[in-house]
Amino acid sequence: MTKASPRELLIAALARRIKGCRHVAVGNASPIPAAAALLARAQSNGAMIVYILGSRAHNPYGDGARELFDSAGQGRLDAFFLGGGEIDGQANVNLVTVGEHDRPQMRFPGSFGSAYLYFTVPKVILFREEHSRRVLVPRVSFVSAPGTSPPGVHRTGGPSALVTGRCIFSFDRARGRFALETIHPGQTALSVRAETGFDYDAPPQVSVTEAPGAGELRLIRGRISNEMAEAYPVFARREWPSHDAQAAGR
Amino acid sequence: MIERLDLDALVARIPDGARLAIPADYAGVAMEATRALLRRGARNLRLVTVPTSGLQADMLIGAGMVVEIETSGVTLNEHGLAPRFTAATKSGRLRIVDTTCPAVHAGLQAAEKGVPFMPLRGLLGTDVLAQRKDWRVTDNPFGERGDAIALLPAIKPDIALFHAARADRHGNVWIGRRRELAAMAHASAATLVTVEEIVEIDLMASDQTAAGVLPRLYVGAVTVANRGAWPLGFIDLYPADDRELARYAAAARTDRGFAEYLEGALRRAA
């Protein structure tokens, strides 16, 4: 078996973070988190309930789109993946605009469910493959969802980690600050620092993100790649081209 | 018996200036009806996306038919940013009322119940809330002091427009698990539906079908539109036409490319 691709490494790393969760949801434009949720579910022997936005096969709800949010409001959703056009060092997320709101320099698609799910889901994992100063900024220009809230604000959830194409940060909610946890193969503590627009804590020696084992890789390239072909056909074709022939034969 | 109209007559029921509720790409988008609306040339539409949109909103915006959009997100998903939405935003031609998915569902729910507002958790400290002059924050009257909660006004669209698998001759529409379509219809003054087919049975006669039905009480008119969601996918009946969506995404990057795409799309469908 060939060694894990950078994206397969991310899929396995994200899957490890949601192990043991009963109910996991994946939002818009999130193929890597979707693959991770499917991998974690496959490893859970059917215990994990996974919702993938836009997928027909992975929709566990009977009451329409609001069931995701209503169940989260009750505390029934354990984990959620969230991306960001901009993410800052306090884990504030911007999915709307850079510059003035009414005449922006940049317009992202919109906040989706972030302004609510960031408050109500105990474990929100921020994920953005692009790790650059353009994305990881000192201060977001629009707060779709705040990383922390003052005391007195009803909040049962929030960010627990930020996973990027270069590294994994954990988030300390009490301090409102990221700490470097592991770096992916090929990165150094310095290269991560150079590409990050906000300050964060780092240990003197940082370890390397654990690569997927042979069993995980077999699952990803087998069952998961086939499941992904339904929800994210363009991504699946690009990431696992050898499965095209298989998929066509189905 | 339900009123059955041809597509042009159906979209003629959408007046200029209407507040028009449309579903997300996964819930049944009436694209064939949208092409008829584009052909007619609607003006000053105020879209409410439930809770997001993609190709449909992007085409209506690109054609200059939309003055305002209340949305949690507009995106072509795997095909990238919605190019006409993005361009209109930057030029300031389009009023964007940013919201968040559960706020749309909550606003519709208030309208369904005939109450003026719905409370929603989250939101506090966001710029989504800060931008919304029509939203309020109050103290939970049943809680201890200092439990702030946002109140969102009822969303009452003039028209809901969507695509469904089937309707019966009475106008009962089968929507399956896509209950947000029912919420849209309940909340809107009138509902227009395109369907893949009209069935001979009464969908309300058996619990097996009735559980997935939007009853005729809410349905204004129905039109048959075969493959009516194309090029978007539609439940288990057909997948998205990724080649066509990629073609759109590439063409719509420029004003001219969009105009050419639109001309072709409307001609072919005519």
Interface residues (C-beta under 8 A of the other chain):
Chain A: N28 A29 P31 L53 G54 R56 N59 Y61 G62 D63 G64 A65 R66 F69 D70 G73 L95 V96 T97 H101 D102 R103 P104 Q105 R107 F108 P109 G110 S111 F112 G113 S114 A115 Y116 L117 Y118 F119 T120 F142 V143 S144 A145 P146 S149 P150 G152 V153 H154 Y232 P233 V234 F235
Chain B: A24 D25 Y26 A27 V50 P51 T52 T71 S72 G73 V74 T75 N77 E78 H79 L81 A82 F85 T86 T89 K90 G92 I96 D98 T99 T100 C101 P102 A103 H105 Q109 L120 R121 G122 L123 L124 G125 T126 D127 V128 L129 Q131 G146 D147 A148 I149 R177 R178 R179 E180 L181 A182 A183 I235 D236 P239 A240 D242
